Amino acid sequence: MPLPLGSFVRCRSALLALWLGLAGFTCAGGSEHAATAALPAAFSDLLPHFLVEPEDEYIVKNKPVTLTCRSTPATQIYFKCNGEWVHQDDHTIERSVDPATALPIMQVTIEITRQQVEKVFGLDEYWCQCVAWSTTGTQKSQKAYIRIAYLRKNFEEEPQGKEVALDQEVLLRCHPPEGVPQAEVEWQRNEDVVDPASDPNFFITADHNLVIKKARLADTGNYTCVAKNIVARRRSNSATVLVYVDGGWSEWSKWSACGADCSMWRSRECTQPSPGTGGKDCQGLDLQSLNCTSEQCPQTVSGAEDVALYVGMVAVALCLTLLLIVVVLVYRRKKEGLDADVADSSILTTGFQPMGIKPSKPENSHLLTIQPDLTTTTTSYQGTLRSRHDTTGKFSLTNGPLLDPLPNGSHTLHNGKLNSDPAEFVSRLSTQSYFKTLPRDIANTSYGTFNFLGGRLTIPNTGISLLIPPEAIPRGKIYEIYLTVQRKEDLRLPLAGCQALLSPIVSCGPPGVVLSRPVILSVDHCFDACLDNWAVRLKKQNYEGTWEDVLLMGEELVSEPYYCQLEAETCRLFSEQLGTFALVGESLHMGAAKRLRLVLFSDAYCSTLEYNIRVYCMDDTQDVFKEVMQMERQLGGRLIDEPHVLLFKDSYHNLRLSIHDMPQAHWRSKLLAGYQEIPFYHIWNGSQRYLHCTFTLERLSLSTCELTCQLCVWQVEGEGQSFGLDFNIAKDTRAVDSEFLLMDSNATALAGPSAFQIPYLIRQKICSSLDAPCPNGADWRMLAQRLKLERHMSFFASKASPTSMILDLWEAQHFHSGNINQLATVMADIGKQEAMIFLVSDGEC
């Protein structure tokens, strides 16, 4: 005979209790457990309901959490966690009676440990719920989820410093570290909490970014993003916000009365507002003058005095006219004398000797010591002119088109190094309007005076040079030209999003000078030179100080005044205008990579137990390396290993540095963590010229001098480099450092033939020979193919002399390492027999 429903429920409860270790149940039609029998008959038909249900909990470190369940009326309460019943011995049971309703109350608690939660693998979270029984039925509580609380150390995105104008909106981004429970974020300015409720000029977005609606001078400070939860509190790196004020003009004053010179003037001041905290000065004139009308001019002469005035003016005009006629006649006679002084054949061949041959002193060597006077329009040397290259071996010249006289007759050639005083040059430029574009950092500036023969400017040990080809400066003009590398703190180059600065910021000027053909600016870059991975733009600063995109690399137009030749580590810019330039790139996918140069320095002398190793992570360009070397020399540091190059990819992963394998018996590291870390964004945008981490080691005895260890630098989930160090800390190796900083022995400025490997007259002959198209292709096109420059055919073809553009690029690429014989071989392959003049072997052609 089947059991009634109530008997079935009681029987199921008895079986569960028996599994849990209880006794006294008999599965009969009317018998119950003693506890059930104790339930008052008036409440025996009530379903249990929960007064307290378990809630979500977080385990902090190793401290267990307690779950509580309270129900009435109930005969039994047990917990079930992740689908399994918790054993009776793990329950703590308390019984009481509600004084208001006389209902029995049962409370059960359990503890959950970290080990229990960590045993759950997969995507399921650890949960618990309690089940209450009565004679009528069962009830289940809500599920309570138990999670292990944590807060990671590194912010996914940290705020970046900004320089903003007054009243401009500022956005500081912050993406807190991953954590459970999710971290709360607050912002601090100079260690004080930013409260948008008390200062409505601040606003914190839902994704934790801080917005300054209108920047005020008082908003200048160090801003820190603070993330915290029940486990820990993390602080981001501080971001410095500098609010600057650009100057503004006041209203013009009233016009003054008409003066004795028959003019009036008015003025204004740069006071509304005055420039502050690095803001720009007012642009424009602060004084204006205007000629008065004849009625307004004061009458100072009249009658007979007017006649004397007019007679004097006529006499002065006649004197000036005679003086001008004399100057013109003298100038023409001197020019005719210069034209008669035709350079001898040695000028055609000098400069084509191999660079390795040491020159002997020529007969007229004293003429070479004369510095050219570049303050006049033309200058000539009397006698034989020779360039800086070897003059000992004369060529046996054969007859050919290259030796025919040029159609325009003789030339006046300048040749020599420019050794003017830097202070004098800066003083001279300071009177010019364009001088504001030139920093007064003479150590990183090269300058010179040039005419139509061109020249070259070089900043030693930076990879930066400016080639001024012949005929780039119009004939009859003389320009003072400068070349400087800007320190990134000197200029504000705004970078948006994930843009990265890929080159030094270089200025050449003065801006606005007229050029007849492009100059070539050579600059190092620090990316993988793969335009499939990058969108690289050339930026130029205009006269107002703002930056403009003037070229997208790989999509150059021959009609534009700029064109780029991209090489593995260098960019060659053809430019018809001088100015301030920089390369800015934006990665197209995560395969894009920047080249980082890793350099290790240590203290040259160590008299204490502590010993520091500094690891610099910088853009792989020569100018940054030069700056770090100079700074370390001032600090007394020494280079302890050769620099390594690391490809740093756009994967948003940080750079980690660690030190290993030190002899524990003699050394120990004072670093508390296992590694140091540089955030991704600090490296990627290139706004900080050089980043470094310091490892502080401690030797256990002053007698310990030998240090061996392994220093590793790697990008998380990316490429890495390892330095194996084995050296004596007491040995001063600073003298060895010089081999890593090779000083350029050449002059920073060269004018005339000394700046080029191909002499001027021979260069013109080559151009006239190859510019004319040949049916068999033996012209400038074949020269470009042999020199692997065929990608730029359309650019060369758009110029009046394609050959001269190719030779300009060859000069820019091979000034220090060019092989003239190799170029001559290329010319011979083209089929120009007269090119055999280049070939030199033991002084014979």
KAFENSUL-V794476 format. One record per residue. N is the residue number from 0. OMEGA is omega in degrees with one decimal (none if undefined). Layout:
N&OMEGA / N&OMEGA
This chain:
0&-175.9 / 1&-179.7 / 2&172.2 / 3&-178.2 / 4&-179.6 / 5&178.6 / 6&178.9 / 7&179.4 / 8&-180.0 / 9&178.8 / 10&179.2 / 11&177.8 / 12&179.8 / 13&179.2 / 14&178.2 / 15&179.6 / 16&177.9 / 17&177.1 / 18&-178.9 / 19&175.1 / 20&178.6 / 21&179.2 / 22&173.4 / 23&178.7 / 24&168.0 / 25&-175.4 / 26&177.8 / 27&-171.7 / 28&-174.1 / 29&-176.6 / 30&-178.6 / 31&175.9 / 32&-177.0 / 33&179.2 / 34&178.3 / 35&-179.4 / 36&-178.2 / 37&179.9 / 38&180.0 / 39&-176.2 / 40&-177.6 / 41&-176.9 / 42&-173.4 / 43&-178.4 / 44&-179.6 / 45&172.8 / 46&178.0 / 47&172.6 / 48&-170.8 / 49&172.6 / 50&178.0 / 51&177.3 / 52&178.7 / 53&-178.8 / 54&179.3 / 55&-179.4 / 56&177.3 / 57&177.9 / 58&179.5 / 59&-177.0 / 60&-177.8 / 61&-177.8 / 62&179.8 / 63&177.8 / 64&-178.4 / 65&175.0 / 66&-177.2 / 67&177.6 / 68&-179.8 / 69&-175.0 / 70&174.6 / 71&-24.3 / 72&-178.6 / 73&176.1 / 74&-179.8 / 75&173.2 / 76&176.9 / 77&178.1 / 78&172.8 / 79&-177.6 / 80&-178.3 / 81&174.8 / 82&-179.1 / 83&-179.7 / 84&175.8 / 85&-176.2 / 86&-176.3 / 87&-176.4 / 88&179.7 / 89&179.2 / 90&169.5 / 91&-170.6 / 92&174.4 / 93&179.4 / 94&176.9 / 95&-178.9 / 96&177.8 / 97&-176.4 / 98&-177.9 / 99&-175.2 / 100&-177.0 / 101&178.2 / 102&175.9 / 103&179.3 / 104&177.6 / 105&177.8 / 106&-178.4 / 107&176.9 / 108&173.5 / 109&175.7 / 110&178.1 / 111&-177.8 / 112&178.8 / 113&-179.1 / 114&179.0 / 115&-178.0 / 116&-177.2 / 117&177.9 / 118&-179.1 / 119&-179.6 / 120&177.7 / 121&-175.5 / 122&-178.1 / 123&175.3 / 124&-179.6 / 125&-179.4 / 126&176.1 / 127&171.1 / 128&179.1 / 129&-178.3 / 130&-179.1 / 131&179.2 / 132&165.1 / 133&-179.2 / 134&-176.6 / 135&-177.4 / 136&-177.2 / 137&174.8 / 138&177.5 / 139&178.2 / 140&173.3 / 141&177.6 / 142&174.3 / 143&-178.1 / 144&-179.9 / 145&-178.0 / 146&176.0 / 147&-177.2 / 148&176.3 / 149&174.1 / 150&-177.1 / 151&-172.9 / 152&-168.5 / 153&173.7 / 154&176.8 / 155&172.7 / 156&-177.9 / 157&178.8 / 158&-179.8 / 159&179.8 / 160&-177.9 / 161&168.9 / 162&-171.5 / 163&177.4 / 164&177.6 / 165&178.8 / 166&177.0 / 167&177.2 / 168&-178.5 / 169&176.3 / 170&175.8 / 171&-176.0 / 172&176.0 / 173&173.5 / 174&-170.9 / 175&177.4 / 176&175.7 / 177&-179.7 / 178&174.4 / 179&-6.5 / 180&-176.9 / 181&-174.8 / 182&169.3 / 183&-175.0 / 184&169.6 / 185&-180.0 / 186&176.7 / 187&172.3 / 188&-177.1 / 189&176.7 / 190&176.4 / 191&-177.4 / 192&175.8 / 193&-176.8 / 194&179.6 / 195&-179.9 / 196&-179.4 / 197&178.6 / 198&-176.1 / 199&176.2 / 200&176.4 / 201&176.5 / 202&178.3 / 203&-176.8 / 204&-179.6 / 205&178.5 / 206&167.6 / 207&176.7 / 208&179.3 / 209&179.3 / 210&170.0 / 211&-170.3 / 212&176.5 / 213&-176.0 / 214&175.5 / 215&177.8 / 216&-180.0 / 217&-179.8 / 218&174.9 / 219&180.0 / 220&178.7 / 221&-177.4 / 222&-177.8 / 223&175.0 / 224&-176.8 / 225&178.1 / 226&-178.3 / 227&168.1 / 228&-174.0 / 229&-177.0 / 230&-169.9 / 231&179.0 / 232&-177.5 / 233&177.8 / 234&175.8 / 235&169.7 / 236&-178.2 / 237&176.6 / 238&-178.1 / 239&175.4 / 240&179.1 / 241&179.0 / 242&-178.8 / 243&-177.3 / 244&173.4 / 245&-177.9 / 246&178.0 / 247&-176.7 / 248&169.1 / 249&176.3 / 250&175.7 / 251&173.6 / 252&177.3 / 253&177.8 / 254&177.5 / 255&175.3 / 256&-178.1 / 257&-175.7 / 258&-178.1 / 259&178.6 / 260&177.5 / 261&176.8 / 262&175.5 / 263&-174.8 / 264&172.7 / 265&-174.3 / 266&174.1 / 267&-176.4 / 268&179.3 / 269&-174.8 / 270&-177.2 / 271&-4.7 / 272&172.0 / 273&179.6 / 274&-179.2 / 275&178.6 / 276&175.5 / 277&179.0 / 278&-176.8 / 279&171.1 / 280&177.6 / 281&179.1 / 282&178.7 / 283&-175.9 / 284&174.7 / 285&-179.7 / 286&177.3 / 287&176.9 / 288&-176.3 / 289&177.6 / 290&178.3 / 291&171.8 / 292&-175.6 / 293&179.8 / 294&-177.2 / 295&-176.2 / 296&176.8 / 297&-178.4 / 298&-176.7 / 299&179.0 / 300&179.1 / 301&173.6 / 302&-176.6 / 303&179.9 / 304&177.8 / 305&-179.0 / 306&179.6 / 307&179.2 / 308&-179.3 / 309&178.9 / 310&178.5 / 311&179.5 / 312&178.8 / 313&-180.0 / 314&178.8 / 315&179.8 / 316&178.8 / 317&179.1 / 318&179.8 / 319&179.8 / 320&178.0 / 321&178.9 / 322&178.6 / 323&179.5 / 324&179.3 / 325&180.0 / 326&-179.4 / 327&179.8 / 328&178.2 / 329&-179.0 / 330&-178.8 / 331&179.0 / 332&179.8 / 333&-179.9 / 334&177.6 / 335&178.1 / 336&179.2 / 337&-179.0 / 338&-179.8 / 339&-177.8 / 340&-176.4 / 341&-179.8 / 342&-179.4 / 343&-172.9 / 344&-179.0 / 345&179.7 / 346&179.7 / 347&-172.7 / 348&178.3 / 349&-177.2 / 350&-179.1 / 351&173.2 / 352&175.0 / 353&-174.0 / 354&-175.6 / 355&-176.3 / 356&-179.4 / 357&-177.1 / 358&172.9 / 359&-174.2 / 360&179.3 / 361&-176.5 / 362&-176.2 / 363&-176.4 / 364&-178.8 / 365&178.7 / 366&-177.5 / 367&-178.6 / 368&-179.1 / 369&178.0 / 370&179.9 / 371&176.8 / 372&-175.0 / 373&178.3 / 374&176.0 / 375&-174.1 / 376&179.4 / 377&177.1 / 378&176.6 / 379&173.4 / 380&175.3 / 381&179.5 / 382&-174.8 / 383&177.0 / 384&176.8 / 385&-179.9 / 386&-175.9 / 387&-176.1 / 388&-173.2 / 389&-178.7 / 390&-175.3 / 391&-175.8 / 392&176.8 / 393&177.9 / 394&169.3 / 395&-170.3 / 396&175.9 / 397&178.9 / 398&179.2 / 399&-176.9 / 400&-177.5 / 401&-176.9 / 402&178.8 / 403&178.5 / 404&177.4 / 405&-175.2 / 406&-177.3 / 407&174.1 / 408&-173.9 / 409&-178.7 / 410&172.6 / 411&-172.2 / 412&171.4 / 413&-177.6 / 414&176.6 / 415&178.1 / 416&-179.1 / 417&-174.3 / 418&178.6 / 419&-176.7 / 420&179.5 / 421&-178.2 / 422&178.9 / 423&179.6 / 424&-179.6 / 425&178.5 / 426&-179.9 / 427&-178.8 / 428&-174.9 / 429&177.7 / 430&-177.0 / 431&-178.3 / 432&-177.3 / 433&-174.6 / 434&180.0 / 435&178.4 / 436&-175.0 / 437&176.0 / 438&-178.9 / 439&178.5 / 440&-174.8 / 441&-177.2 / 442&-178.3 / 443&-178.5 / 444&173.7 / 445&-173.4 / 446&179.1 / 447&178.9 / 448&-170.5 / 449&173.3 / 450&-173.2 / 451&179.0 / 452&175.3 / 453&-179.6 / 454&-174.8 / 455&172.0 / 456&-178.8 / 457&170.3 / 458&-171.1 / 459&172.7 / 460&176.0 / 461&-174.8 / 462&-176.7 / 463&178.9 / 464&178.0 / 465&177.3 / 466&177.1 / 467&-174.6 / 468&172.4 / 469&179.7 / 470&175.5 / 471&175.4 / 472&-177.4 / 473&178.3 / 474&-177.8 / 475&179.4 / 476&172.8 / 477&-177.4 / 478&165.6 / 479&-173.4 / 480&177.7 / 481&176.7 / 482&-177.8 / 483&173.2 / 484&-176.9 / 485&168.6 / 486&-170.1 / 487&176.4 / 488&-179.7 / 489&-176.3 / 490&175.6 / 491&177.5 / 492&-176.1 / 493&177.4 / 494&-177.5 / 495&174.8 / 496&-177.7 / 497&177.6 / 498&-178.6 / 499&174.3 / 500&-170.6 / 501&-177.7 / 502&170.0 / 503&172.3 / 504&-171.5 / 505&176.8 / 506&171.3 / 507&-174.4 / 508&12.7 / 509&177.7 / 510&176.8 / 511&179.1 / 512&-177.5 / 513&178.0 / 514&179.6 / 515&-179.6 / 516&-173.2 / 517&165.6 / 518&-179.1 / 519&177.2 / 520&-179.9 / 521&-176.2 / 522&173.7 / 523&171.0 / 524&-173.6 / 525&175.4 / 526&-169.9 / 527&174.8 / 528&176.8 / 529&-176.3 / 530&171.6 / 531&-178.4 / 532&-171.2 / 533&162.5 / 534&-173.8 / 535&-179.0 / 536&171.9 / 537&179.6 / 538&179.2 / 539&178.6 / 540&-178.7 / 541&-174.8 / 542&179.1 / 543&179.2 / 544&177.9 / 545&-176.7 / 546&-179.6 / 547&172.1 / 548&-179.2 / 549&-177.6 / 550&169.9 / 551&-172.5 / 552&-176.7 / 553&178.9 / 554&-178.5 / 555&175.1 / 556&-176.7 / 557&-179.8 / 558&-178.4 / 559&-178.6 / 560&-178.3 / 561&178.3 / 562&-174.2 / 563&168.0 / 564&-175.9 / 565&176.5 / 566&-173.1 / 567&-177.4 / 568&-173.7 / 569&172.8 / 570&176.3 / 571&-176.9 / 572&168.4 / 573&-176.6 / 574&175.3 / 575&179.2 / 576&174.4 / 577&-178.5 / 578&179.9 / 579&-172.4 / 580&172.8 / 581&175.2 / 582&178.2 / 583&-177.5 / 584&174.7 / 585&-175.6 / 586&179.0 / 587&174.4 / 588&-171.5 / 589&175.9 / 590&178.8 / 591&-176.7 / 592&170.2 / 593&174.9 / 594&175.3 / 595&173.6 / 596&-179.0 / 597&-175.2 / 598&-177.7 / 599&175.5 / 600&174.1 / 601&178.6 / 602&179.1 / 603&178.4 / 604&-179.8 / 605&179.7 / 606&179.6 / 607&178.6 / 608&-178.2 / 609&-179.5 / 610&-174.5 / 611&172.2 / 612&-179.0 / 613&180.0 / 614&178.4 / 615&175.4 / 616&-171.9 / 617&172.5 / 618&-176.5 / 619&172.9 / 620&-173.5 / 621&-176.1 / 622&178.1 / 623&178.6 / 624&178.2 / 625&-179.2 / 626&179.5 / 627&178.6 / 628&179.2 / 629&179.7 / 630&-179.8 / 631&176.8 / 632&177.2 / 633&179.1 / 634&-177.5 / 635&179.6 / 636&177.4 / 637&178.6 / 638&-173.6 / 639&174.7 / 640&178.8 / 641&177.5 / 642&175.3 / 643&178.6 / 644&-178.6 / 645&174.5 / 646&-176.8 / 647&-170.6 / 648&180.0 / 649&-178.2 / 650&-178.1 / 651&178.9 / 652&-176.4 / 653&176.8 / 654&-178.0 / 655&179.7 / 656&-179.6 / 657&-179.3 / 658&-172.7 / 659&167.7 / 660&172.7 / 661&175.9 / 662&-174.5 / 663&-178.8 / 664&-176.1 / 665&-174.0 / 666&169.8 / 667&-179.8 / 668&178.1 / 669&177.0 / 670&-177.0 / 671&-179.5 / 672&-179.8 / 673&-178.8 / 674&170.5 / 675&-172.8 / 676&174.5 / 677&-176.8 / 678&-176.7 / 679&-173.0 / 680&177.4 / 681&-178.6 / 682&-165.9 / 683&-173.3 / 684&175.8 / 685&-178.6 / 686&175.8 / 687&-169.4 / 688&179.1 / 689&177.0 / 690&177.7 / 691&173.3 / 692&-179.8 / 693&173.0 / 694&178.6 / 695&179.1 / 696&179.1 / 697&175.6 / 698&-174.6 / 699&179.2 / 700&177.9 / 701&179.9 / 702&179.3 / 703&-179.1 / 704&-179.1 / 705&179.3 / 706&173.7 / 707&179.0 / 708&178.2 / 709&179.1 / 710&-173.5 / 711&175.3 / 712&-177.7 / 713&172.7 / 714&-178.9 / 715&-176.7 / 716&-179.8 / 717&-175.3 / 718&179.3 / 719&176.5 / 720&-178.1 / 721&176.7 / 722&172.9 / 723&-173.5 / 724&176.8 / 725&-175.9 / 726&-179.6 / 727&-174.6 / 728&-179.5 / 729&-177.2 / 730&179.9 / 731&-179.0 / 732&-178.0 / 733&178.2 / 734&179.9 / 735&-175.7 / 736&-174.7 / 737&-179.3 / 738&176.7 / 739&177.6 / 740&-174.7 / 741&179.2 / 742&-179.3 / 743&-177.8 / 744&180.0 / 745&178.3 / 746&179.6 / 747&178.9 / 748&177.3 / 749&-178.9 / 750&176.6 / 751&-174.6 / 752&-177.9 / 753&-178.5 / 754&-173.2 / 755&175.4 / 756&179.5 / 757&179.6 / 758&-171.8 / 759&-175.7 / 760&178.5 / 761&178.0 / 762&179.5 / 763&177.1 / 764&179.0 / 765&-178.8 / 766&179.9 / 767&-179.3 / 768&-172.7 / 769&-177.5 / 770&-179.0 / 771&-179.1 / 772&175.6 / 773&-179.8 / 774&-179.1 / 775&176.8 / 776&-178.9 / 777&-179.5 / 778&-175.7 / 779&179.8 / 780&178.2 / 781&176.5 / 782&178.3 / 783&179.0 / 784&-179.9 / 785&179.3 / 786&177.2 / 787&179.1 / 788&-174.7 / 789&180.0 / 790&-174.8 / 791&-176.5 / 792&-176.6 / 793&178.3 / 794&179.4 / 795&-176.1 / 796&-177.9 / 797&-177.5 / 798&-178.4 / 799&178.0 / 800&180.0 / 801&-178.3 / 802&-179.0 / 803&177.7 / 804&178.5 / 805&179.6 / 806&175.7 / 807&-179.3 / 808&177.9 / 809&177.9 / 810&-179.9 / 811&-177.2 / 812&-166.3 / 813&-176.9 / 814&-178.2 / 815&-172.7 / 816&-175.9 / 817&178.5 / 818&-178.0 / 819&179.4 / 820&178.1 / 821&176.8 / 822&177.7 / 823&177.7 / 824&177.0 / 825&178.5 / 826&179.2 / 827&178.3 / 828&179.7 / 829&178.4 / 830&177.2 / 831&-175.3 / 832&-179.2 / 833&178.7 / 834&178.1 / 835&176.4 / 836&-178.7 / 837&-170.2 / 838&-177.3 / 839&177.1 / 840&-179.5 / 841&175.8 / 842&179.3 / 843&178.8 / 844&none
